[in-house]
Structures are given as structure tokens and as C-alpha cells.
Amino acid sequence: MSEASVSSDTLKPSDKLCLSAQVRHRAVGADGVLVHLQNGRVVVVNEVGLYIVQLLQKPITKGALCESISSEFDATPQQAESDLTKFLSELDRESIVELPKGVDCR
């Protein structure tokens, strides 16, 4: 798991997140395949998950992610935040997402 957990509800909208430098991803049709280079784990995500992973290539705030998801997928802000929190928790368990440490993650 990353040094600072992103899985809890204590993550503020202003907190920045990014994809771990140890993760590579590819689009396969509408889905995405993520590979963690250090532990060899493979994670398959749906279209929304791939969209989020692509946004996480550069540090981005949780609030900006929620706004982007809500706009792109016509979801309410509350639904976008709820779903994003669950998804980030899953990514955190797989060491795929992290809090930037003052520099770009990738």
C-alpha cells in the first residue's frame, strides 16, 4: 500500500492524487489493463475506471476528479464522489494510486 492511504473518507477534495510511477496501463477496447511493475499484479478496469486512470497520470485533486467524472458521465456530484472514493480505495489496495510527494508521480 502507498505511504499515505487514499482509501479513507478523510481524503479532502483539495488533496492531490496520482498514478504510481510503478504502474503502466493500456486501453483494450473500452476497458483498461493496469500492470504494477513492482509486484506484477494486473488490474482490469471498466471505461470509467480507465478515464480516471488517464486523469491520474498527472497530479489531480480529488475534487477535480469528481467534477470531471460528473461532467463526462452525467452523474450527480454525490454519486461521482461516492463511486470515486470506492474506486480509489480499490486502487490504493493494489498500490496503484498515491499522494504525490512534492514532485510529479510519473
N, C-alpha and C positions, 0 to 999 in steps of 0.2 A: 504494500500500500504506500502511497506517496507520504512524504514527511508530514504535511498538513492535510488532514482529511477534508474532502469536499462533500462528504456524504451526508452531513447533518443539516438540519434546518437552520443552523446558526449561520450558514453562508449568507452574507448580505448581498443585495443587488449590486453594490459597488465593488464587491470582491472580484478580482480578475482570475480567470482560469485559462488553461491552455492544454493542448495535447502534449503528452510526454514526448521528449526527444527520442525515446526508445520505441516509439510506435510508428509504423508505416501503414498506410491504408490505400485501398483501391476501390473504385466503383465497379460493381459487377451487376449490370442491368440497373435496376432501381435501388438495389441494396449495396451495402458496403462490407468489405472484409478488412478487419484490422489485425495486424500481427505485432505482438510485443517482441522486439528483438532480443531482449534480455532473458525472458522466461519462456519464449516460444509459444505462448498462448495465442489462439486465434479466436476472434470475436466477430460474429456476423450481425450487422445492424440493418434495420429497415431504411426506407427513404428518408424519414425524419431524422433518424439516428445519423445517417450519412451527412445530411445537411448540417447537423450540429457539429459533427467531427470536422467537417470542412471549415466551419467558422472557428473552431478551436485551434486551427493551425497557427493563429496569432493570438496573443493575449486579448481576451474579451471579457467584459463584465457579465455577471450572471443576469443583470438587468437587461443588457443589450441582447443577450441570447434570448431571453423571454420575449422581448419586443419583436425580434426578428422571426422567431417561431410563430408567434401570434399573427403577425402580418402575412408571412409566407403560407401558412397552413390554415388561415381563417379560424384560429382557435381563440377562445377568450383568454385574456391575460392570466386569469386564475388557473385555467386548465393548462396553459403553457407552462406556468411556474410549477404546478404540481407534477406534471409529466417530466419536466426538465430535472427537478430535484430527484425524482426516482431514477432517471437515466444517468445522471451524474453520480449517483450512489453506486450504480452498477459499474460504471466506468472506473470509479475510484477503487472498487474491489479488485478490478483487473489491472490496476496501476496504469491506466490509460490516460487519465486526466490528472493535472496537478495545478497547484498555485504557483505562479511564476515567482522566482526568487530574485527579482530586480533586473532580470535580463529576459530576452525572448526565449521561449522554450525550445524552439526548433532552430 
